[in-house]
Amino acid sequence: MAELISASEFSSLIQEYASYKLSIQGCSKKTVGEYLLDLRTFFRFLIARKRDIDPQSDEFTQIDVRGIGLPEIKEINAEDVYDFLFYTNQERGNQWAARSRKLSAIRSLYKYLVVRRHYLDHNPAADIDTPKPKKTLPKVLSLDEALRLLQAVENDRESPYRVRDFAILTLFLNCGMRVSELVGINLADVDSEFRSIRVTGKGNKERIVYLNEACAQALAAYTEERKSPKYASVRDRALFLSRLEQRMSVKTVQAMVYKYLERAGLEAKHYSVHKLRHTAATLMYQSGRVDVRVLKEILGHEQLNTTQIYTHVNNRNMEEAMTQNPLASHKPISGKLPREAVQDDENED
């Protein structure tokens, strides 16, 4: 979760940029806050170099960046940006995603200053390559593990929130929605026949998530409870309520998921709420044979290459593919290869 940061910590120029991102581009406060956080780190890095301040010291975190205005930004060159990215990698331990976001924040600021406002005529970050990700497969629950997680909720008969929690986990595992999207759902966002839900994703973009039978039944059971007389005085429009009868927070949902991961014996595998989104996507693609372009729309991805991480194949897929080769049943007459043939193969480059 990004640190809360105010535009007032910056010069009027950066405040103007933040206002543009919010009001004109329609970015969420969270997105703008993350950009400002990265820009503050960048500006502090530049100031620290000039003042010979140790980036690992407490003094670094106290550097005031309100003095960074247009004259100072004009002096920044591509080498400064490269040095900053090297610093975030070597000294802050930022992985490719964090470094990419920092570079994106710098590019975004310069795009505003150069293209939108014409305050500058050059973007020093324009030609810098985006850090490349390591090709790692998303960590997901197997089908059996997903069922164990749902059963852990079903078996928790002492919990007064069992119906709610089962509905939440069913949505995560079937629809692949983000936790921020789930907590933002209102009662009015649910179709009266439980065929779909309207969710608000990144960048305040709305999309329709269609529900299968499992989701429809789980939601029907929960909404019946949600509309019961005991909640008659609740004014919160949220679909999912906490024990305080308010909209559930992201942290509350995370704590609930971790609790049931532990009860299902899955906590040692370091799964998280976001891994449930990965699980839904992988199960849809591998088991449901969902086209990757359809999966992109279901998950609310902006770019297709983001979705393509789910098109990986597992060992079982590869093993099954090998057995489908029409030559798979053609065996040596003697039951083993002649020694000469094996030696010939070993001598091949």
FENSULZI-V341692 format. One line per field, one symbol per residue. ss: DSSP state (h for helix, s for strand, l for the rest). A space follows every 10 residues. Layout:
ss = ???
This chain:
ss = llllllhhhl lhhhhhhhhh hhhlllllhh hhhhhhhhhh hhhhhhhhhh hllllllhhh hllllllllh hhhhlllhhh hhhhhhhhhh lllllhhhhh hhhhhhhhhh hhhhhhllll llllllllll llllllllll llhhhhhhhh hhhhllllll lhhhhhhhhh hhhhhlllhh hhhllshhhs lllllsssss lhhhlsssss llhhhhhhhh hhhhhhllhh hllllllsll slllllsllh hhhhhhhhhh hhhlllhhhl llhhhhhhhh hhhhhhllll lhhhhhhhhl lllhhhhhhh hlllhhhhhh hhhlllllll llllllllhh hhhhhhlll
